Amino acid sequence: MSLTVLCDGHRELLRLMNDVIDAAGHTGATEEIAQARRTMAQAAARHLAKKNMLVIAPLSRSPCPEHRELARRLTDETLATRQAAIEHYGIWTLATIEADPREFRMTVRGLLRSLEKRFQYEEEAVFPKVIEAMQAVAAQRAA
């Protein structure tokens, strides 16, 4: 499995967030919103499992302290993001969404923009470090 899988996962998560926004744009679409959120949460869980395997693990195994520090930082950031998602779901219950769908859509659009920036950072800055880490581990094994 290559890092391309994570790039594909990024695109899927962004598309699913847009699905949540779209669902909230329909009057009386509570079940549609709930299903879109469930689908998004399931995809996020799968994505995080792949990220742990393809990004965190190689960085953590690297002999380079910079890579191991990046793994720790990414883990902390992932935990913070998960906590923020839990808080978001707590604040934006289906009843709250139904009461103010416009505000909900604006909030999710803000999250979408944040995720777009995060995914760009990962693809441009983190993924090259993962490749370096894999090469460092391979060189260490060959030595």
PyMOL commands that set and color helices and strands:
alter all, ss='L'
color gray80, all
select helices_A, chain A and resi 4-23+30-61+65-91+94-99+101-142
alter helices_A, ss='H'
color red, helices_A
deselect
rebuild
show_as cartoon
